[in-house]
Amino acid sequence: MISKKSVISGLTFASLILVGLYFFKNSENKSRIKSDLSSQYVVSETDSLVKDKTKLIEVKCLSFNGEEKSISIRVLDVMANDVVEIFKELKEMKFPIYTLSCYAPKTTVNKKKISLHAYAAAIDVNYLINPYYDVVEGKMIPNRKKDRLEDIEIITKELKAIKIPKNEIKAILKTVIQLEESDDRFLNRGIIRKGMITLEIVKIFKKHGFNIWGGKWRRPIDYMHFQIPRPLAKQLLNANLETRKKIWQTHKEKCQLGETLSDES
């Protein structure tokens, strides 16, 4: 297992996938989980709203070793078909995915807001290759190690923890562990690499309602992250099913017409 020191220094998104799923299934016990980059706890104010308005879906995608696989994620019910379609299109593009994260009852990294993940209205893709970075604070997620052997060991354990098979882990490491003299930790987005979010992929997400990409934020930059607008997420959670469907359809049509440009977090 990852050392206690590593967990305290920064809870990774891989761990949050497992924590989020556990939390949803056991929300009657305690509505608390650890937040990013902190050992403090946050209370999910959205749990009672989200509980009956989400759907656990399976999306088909390609693994890093080129094999077809399924990943289960929990999303808002009205966007479920669109999320399935997004990953169908990515699969047709032969875009590889090793991990996804959607529902997780947590705050944003700076703990100032409830994360859109707590609304089941945000999706993170391939966190190692599409990192979060705060330029001013020099804070990066995942918290990569300078010692390459330690870095490989921690990444391997994280991937094993989310049940990624050995042959795919080997393929992922081949991309993630770069040559020491040219290791940019994937901050140079001009060099396109396997599993990296590109503007073509951003357009696919937007077409299906996810019109906010963290890669367009100035601070922090969150390349892995797609979400819907916060007011829309709140509106959906407070509406009945038929109204939710109409609200979502209207939003999606505006996205397709290019009328919903937003960079909010």
N, C-alpha and C positions, 0 to 999 in steps of 0.2 A: 504493500500500500504506500501512497505518497506520505512523506514524513509530516509530522504535526507542524513543523516549521514552515513547510511549503504551503500547507493549507491556510495557516494564519496569514502568511505574506500575501496570499491572493487566491481566492477560490475560483477555480477555472470554470469556463463555460461548459466544459465536458461534464464536470461534477454537477453543475446546475441542471443539466438535462435530467439526470437521475433524481436529483432532489425535487425538481418540479413535478415529475410524474408521481413520486412518492407522496408529495404534499397533496396533490389533487385527490388521490385515492384515500388519504387519511386525514382530510381536512376537518373532520369532526373531532379529532383529537387536539390539535394545536395549529393555529393559523400563524406560525412563525417559521421563518427560515433565515439562514445567514445571507447577508447581502454581499455584493461583489467587493473585493479588496478590503474586507473588514470582518472581524469576528463578532460584531454587533448583530443584533437581531432586528428584523423589520416585521411589522404586522401587516398582513394583507387586508386592505380595506375593500378589496374587490371580490373576495372569495364567495360571498353569498350571492353576488350578482352574476359572477362567471359560471358558477357551478352548473346551472341548468341551461346554459346558453352556449356550451362548447360541444365539440364533437371530436372524438379520437379517430384519426384517419390514417391510412397507409398511403405513402407516396412511393412511386416507382422511380428509381434512379440508377445511374451507373456508379459502381464502386471505383476506387482508384486503380484497381487492377483489371478494369474493363468488364466486370461481371454485373449482371442485373441484380438489384437487391431492393428491399422495401424498408422504409423507415417510418415508424409511427410517431405522429405529433398530434397535439391537441390544439385546435383552433376554434375561433368563433364559428358557430354552426352555419351562418349565412355565407361565410367565405370559403367553406370547406371545398366546394366544387372548383372554385377558382384556384385554390392552393394545389389541388390535385393536378389541374391543368397546367399550372406554372411548371411543376416538376416533370410533367409529361413533355413539355416543350424543351426543357433543359436536357432531358434524356435524349431527345431527338437531335440536339446539338452535340451530343456526346460530352456534355459537361459533367465531370465526376464530382461526387459528393461523398464525404465520409461521415459527416455529422450535421444534424439540424437541431435547432432549439427553438421552441415556440413558447408554450405556456410555462411560466415560472413566476411564482408570487414574490417579487423582489422590487427593490427601488432601482433607480438609475444609479450609475456608479458613484456619482457625487452625493447620493442619498437625499437630493432635494425634491425629487418627484417619485411617484409610483411609476415603475417601468411599464411600457406598453406590453411587455411580456406578461405582466400580471393581468392584463385585459385579454390575453390570448390573441393579441392583435399585432404581434411582431414576430419576425422569423430571423434567426441568425444562421448563416451558412459558412461552413468550413472555417472555423475561427482561427486556426493556426496560420492560414494563408491570407485571411482577410481580417487583420487585427484591429483592435481599438487603440487609439493613440491620442493622448493629451499632450500637445506640443509644448505647452508652457511648463507643465509639471513633469514632463518626461515619463509619464505613466503609460504603460503598455499592457494590454491584455491580449493574449496570454503573457504571463511574466516569464519570458525566456531566460535561460541561464547562460552565463558567459562560458562556463565549462561545457564543452560540447558533449562529453560523455554523460555528464549529469543531465543535460538538456534532453538527450536521446532517451535516457532512462526514465525521466519524468513523463515525457510525451508518450512513450511506449506504455507505461502504466496507466495513463489516462485513457488511451485508446482501448486497452484491454478491459478497463473498467466499464466501458460502454459497449462491450461485446463485439468489437471489431476483430475479425479473424486475422491470424498471423500473416497470411500472405498479403492481405490488404495493408496491414500496418507497415510491412516492408515497402510497399509501393508508396504509401503516404510519406514515410521517412525519406525516401529518395527525392521527393519534391521539397519537403519542409527543411531538411538539413542541407543547407547550401555550402558551397565552398567558402572556407573561413575568410579568405581575402576579399570575397565579394558578397558577404552575407548582409543583406539589407533588411532582413526580417519582414520582407514583403511591403515595405513602405514606399518603394519605388514602383509606382503603378504603371509606369510607362513600359516596363518589361513584363509582358503577359506570360503568366505561368499557369500550370495545371491547377484547376480548381479556383482560380482567381475571378472575382466579380468584375465584369466589364460593363461598359455602357449598353451593350446589346442585351445583357442579362437584366440590367436595370429597367430597360424598356419593357421586357416581358413581365416583370413584377408590377410595373406601373399599369400596364394594360389590364391587369387583373385586380386593380384596386390598391396595391401597395405603392403609393406615390411618393413615399418618403424613404430616401436611402441615406444612411449615415455616412456614406463615402463623400457626400456633398456638403457635410457640415464643416464648419471652420474650426470649431473647438467644442467638444472633442471630435476627432475623425473616427467613424465607426464603420469600417468597410464591410463587416459581416452582416450588418443590421438593416432590415427592411421593416417598415411599419406603416400603419394608416394614421391619419391625423388624430390627435388626442381627443378633441371635441367629438369627432365621429365615433370613436371607440366608446365614449361615455354615453352617447346618444343610442348606440346599438344595444348597450347593456341595460338601458332603462326602457327599452321598447319591447312590445310583444313580438311574436314570431313574424306575423304578417307585415307589421310595420318595419321590422328589421330588414326583411327581404326587400321592401320598397326603398328603404334608405340606402341599402348596400347597392342595389341596382342603379340608383340615381348617381351615387358616388362613382361607381365603376364607369358609367357612361361619360361622366365628366372627365375622368382620367383618360379615357380613350380619345376624347376630343382635345386633350391638353389643357383643360381648364382648372386643374387642381395642383398647380405648382406650389410646393411647400417644402421648407427645410426645417420645420419645427422638430424638437426632440421630445 
